[in-house]
Amino acid sequence: MIIIFGLAVLLAAVIVGLTGVLSNSGDGHALTDGFAVFGYHVTGSTGTLFLYGIVVGAVGLIGLSLLLAGARRTSRRGRIARHDLTESRRETADAYQDRDRLAEQREMVAANPDTADRTPHDVDHGHRPAGGRDWRHPFGHRITQAAAAREVAR
């Protein structure tokens, strides 16, 4: 809907511009006082001056649209960078928690000599089926048959 409204406004502006340029041409609409822009002396009719104004306005509009597009792109990249930073911090916190958990497991194994034949990875998960693998780590270590028998006996 906004696009259709924008096209209607643009079409109306083009019609008004063409009407202004064509109706203000000829000797009856000559500029009475000459002026210069960047050293170029402007002569002609008021319609020509109006046409110059349309061109300058269009160039300004193109410049403004490029500026806004660049700002939008920069803000999008900033938003993506902030999202990636948040995700990276979350992953780092998870890695630190895993490191702390493994350190606690190693301390538990060192403090309890009867679990010496089990890996620290196995100590944390008492819900593991005897002789099976942990569901969260399918490529992890299997516990030995003797350790599985001791787990079942508990």
Disulfide bonds with the S-S distance in Angstrom:
none
